[in-house]
Amino acid sequence: MSTELPESTFSPPTGHPFKPSRRTFMATTTVVGGAGVAGGLFVAQDALGDEPAAEAPGDRVSLNVNGERHTVSVDNRTSLLDLLREHLGLTGSKKGCNAGACGACTVLVDGQRVNSCLTLAVRLEGADVMTIERLTDGAELHPLQQAFIDEDAFQCGYCTPGQIMSGVACIKEGHTGSEKEIREWMSGNICRCDRYVKIVRAVHQTASGK
């Protein structure tokens, strides 16, 4: 006895919507196989009338970055860090954890240090932003930058821009009375190379004017 299944001659009744029976559905699935099932997912979505996800709304934001006015059109979900790196080409601020836990992206907004990866760009209309690029005056380094070199306060250098920006704010805020105080107020900046002793020393040296 032949084990081959006879060719299907089923055709839907004219004028009626096609509603395949369980037998027809199983036969079709068997013939088409895995590729058909995968493809069927897309067909099913089309049949249900699903539409592609719409792009997120965008907006324009104007802000001062390192003394220059910029007006940029960005997605409402764009972080300040991505605005700086991807739109303005200021790559000094680093993307470390992208979750506000490492401090590599620290910049100053209106004089206050912030994690730029957690700060939405569209909320900074008219704000004044300073990044690591602004600290250098021509060929002359900022005193804290020079102190990092003098104290050998970096190794891989990835966290260094955020460490320096946080250190500048720490000095400005007056939280440099002791090494313990500096450590506390710099605790949001992680150094995976473990240069903490020298980082604290560089901040203390700069704050004391030595």
Disulfide bonds with the S-S distance in Angstrom:
none
